[in-house]
Each structure stands twice: as C-alpha cells, then as structure tokens.
Amino acid sequence: MTETDAAYLERRIAGGPLASLTEFPRYFEIETVNACQAACPMCTIADWNRKDGVMKGELFEKIATEIEKYAAVVKRVHLYRDGEPLLDKRLSYRINRMKKTGVREVGISTNAELLTEGKAAEILMA
C-alpha cells in the first residue's frame, strides 16, 4: 500500500524540528482598523491600496471563536498592524473578548493622539 503525500509529510514532520509548523499559531496580529488620522513621514499609509474601514463584527467574532479553541497555545494577540487601533470604536470590547477567550496577552500599539483619560481607563478595564 502506498503512502499518500499528506501521510508522508505528516510522518516526516512529526517529532522533528518542523513539528511546530502543524500547530496552531501562537502569535497573532489582527488589524481591526486599516486607517490612521496621522501623517507620519516614515509611514507608508499613503501607499496603501485598500479601503479604509473597521473590521466587521462578524469577522472578528469568527476569528475570536477560532482562537478560543486553541487559547492554551496562543501566547499573544495584538489588535493592530498598520492602522490606528483607537479609531476602532469597539476596541475595548475586542480586547475584552480576546481576554475572555483565555489569551494571556492582548496588546495594541498607538500613536496616542486620540488617547484620552477616559479611553485609557476603558482599555485598561478591558
């Protein structure tokens, strides 16, 4: 009986240095908003070829539900990439949702231009 390609690869990877390739990712960067109010000279935002907007709630929930199944192996979720996360009006909810999945670390990176004392407290509470 001949081994299938998938079975062969599985056998070759299992237990070896490439075994982690078959595991669920440990680190995520989820860009919930792909817009920014700043115009930093080093940023490539002007070169982006995508529509400005905020991630739909349904898509975020789908991602969160999938991550939740593997929360024991996920080490960190960053809710940003290139956009300004404070433009996402649901940011605090999304942080809280990720924490409720069991993810140990949830973070953002911001230029802080839109950060207020109230927003900071809201994010910290999440």
C-alpha angles and dihedrals in degrees: 000000000000122000116237120240091249093050091048092052092045091052093047094048100041112104094357132107090277095054092106089065089075095050128092112269116268098204130047136186109195115186104208093174127031099194136082135196094209129082103208111181094228095049122101094209091118088059095054114118099201139095118265114242151106125274113263115253092236092057092047091050091050091053092045092050091051092047090048091063089060101032091128091067099034109097103179142008119194114197095208142059116163102335128082107262094202088070087068105092089198095052096114091049091049093050090049091046092054091047090051090056088064098255107153099212127034118173147169135197118214141173084227094222090125095039114120129177089254093049091048091052091047092052093046091051090052 
